[in-house]
Amino acid sequence: MSANDVVDAAQSMIAKAAKQLLDKSSPDRARVVFIVSHFFDRPYVECLDLLIAPALTAPTLPDEIDAMWVFFAPSHLVVWSAVEQRWT
């Protein structure tokens, strides 16, 4: 499985988080989703790569989400910015 597959598999959780943020957060606050994926739960082929952000494609996120942090435990943390439309 690739890191992109891990993000794709989280789509239902992302949608649920977006709905919760609409209910709990005011529009003047950043709406951020955090996803944690452990290697033993979802091994990904890029696990030994130094950087994986360049390998990730743009996620499909609800409009309510400003950013998404994804921690691929144990070693990779990436952030998708809806404003900049890029992974870092």
Backbone torsions as a table, in degrees:
resi	resn	phi	psi	omega
1	MET	NA	143.2	178.3
2	SER	-94.3	167.5	176.3
3	ALA	-61.6	-35.2	176.0
4	ASN	-61.5	-37.7	177.5
5	ASP	-63.6	-37.9	178.2
6	VAL	-62.5	-45.7	178.5
7	VAL	-63.8	-43.1	178.5
8	ASP	-61.2	-38.5	-179.6
9	ALA	-67.0	-19.5	-178.7
10	ALA	-89.2	2.7	-174.1
11	GLN	-55.9	-40.8	-179.2
12	SER	-67.6	-36.0	177.1
13	MET	-69.2	-36.5	178.6
14	ILE	-65.1	-43.7	178.4
15	ALA	-62.7	-40.9	178.5
16	LYS	-64.9	-42.0	178.3
17	ALA	-64.1	-39.1	179.1
18	ALA	-62.0	-42.3	178.1
19	LYS	-63.5	-42.9	178.5
20	GLN	-63.0	-39.4	179.2
21	LEU	-65.2	-37.4	177.0
22	LEU	-61.9	-38.4	-178.7
23	ASP	-75.7	-28.4	-170.6
24	LYS	-107.9	-20.9	-170.4
25	SER	-114.3	141.4	176.2
26	SER	-79.7	156.1	-175.7
27	PRO	-62.8	-19.3	-179.1
28	ASP	-85.9	4.4	178.6
29	ARG	-108.2	148.3	175.9
30	ALA	-68.7	138.8	178.9
31	ARG	-109.7	110.4	-171.5
32	VAL	-123.2	136.3	177.1
33	VAL	-107.8	138.5	177.2
34	PHE	-117.8	126.7	177.8
35	ILE	-120.0	131.5	175.9
36	VAL	-118.9	125.1	179.5
37	SER	-126.7	119.7	180.0
38	HIS	-90.0	141.1	-177.7
39	PHE	-55.1	-37.1	-178.6
40	PHE	-72.2	-23.5	176.2
41	ASP	-83.2	-43.4	-177.9
42	ARG	-140.1	83.8	178.6
43	PRO	-63.1	140.0	-179.3
44	TYR	-127.0	145.6	-170.9
45	VAL	-67.3	-23.7	-178.4
46	GLU	-86.2	11.2	-172.8
47	CYS	-58.7	-27.3	-179.7
48	LEU	-95.6	-4.1	178.1
49	ASP	-71.0	145.1	178.2
50	LEU	-66.7	-46.4	178.3
51	LEU	-124.1	137.9	177.9
52	ILE	-117.6	-11.2	-179.6
53	ALA	-54.0	-42.3	179.6
54	PRO	-64.2	-21.0	-178.8
55	ALA	-85.9	-12.1	-176.1
56	LEU	-88.6	141.1	175.9
57	THR	-91.1	165.9	178.8
58	ALA	-63.9	128.6	179.2
59	PRO	-79.0	159.6	173.1
60	THR	-95.3	106.5	-177.6
61	LEU	-116.8	148.9	172.9
62	PRO	-60.9	151.5	-179.0
63	ASP	-59.8	-23.4	-177.3
64	GLU	-72.7	-14.7	-175.5
65	ILE	-90.5	126.9	178.0
66	ASP	-90.5	-32.7	-178.6
67	ALA	-156.8	155.7	176.4
68	MET	-135.2	122.6	174.9
69	TRP	-97.7	133.5	177.5
70	VAL	-127.6	121.3	176.3
71	PHE	-104.9	112.8	174.6
72	PHE	-93.1	88.6	-176.6
73	ALA	-63.0	139.0	13.9
74	PRO	-102.0	2.4	-166.3
75	SER	-134.2	-8.1	-174.9
76	HIS	-121.7	132.4	174.5
77	LEU	-126.8	124.8	178.9
78	VAL	-129.3	154.0	179.4
79	VAL	-130.5	129.2	172.8
80	TRP	-98.8	127.1	176.6
81	SER	-103.3	121.2	178.5
82	ALA	-68.9	-31.2	179.2
83	VAL	-70.5	-48.9	-177.4
84	GLU	-83.9	-15.1	-178.9
85	GLN	54.9	49.9	177.8
86	ARG	-157.4	157.9	174.4
87	TRP	-90.3	143.8	170.3
88	THR	-132.4	NA	NA
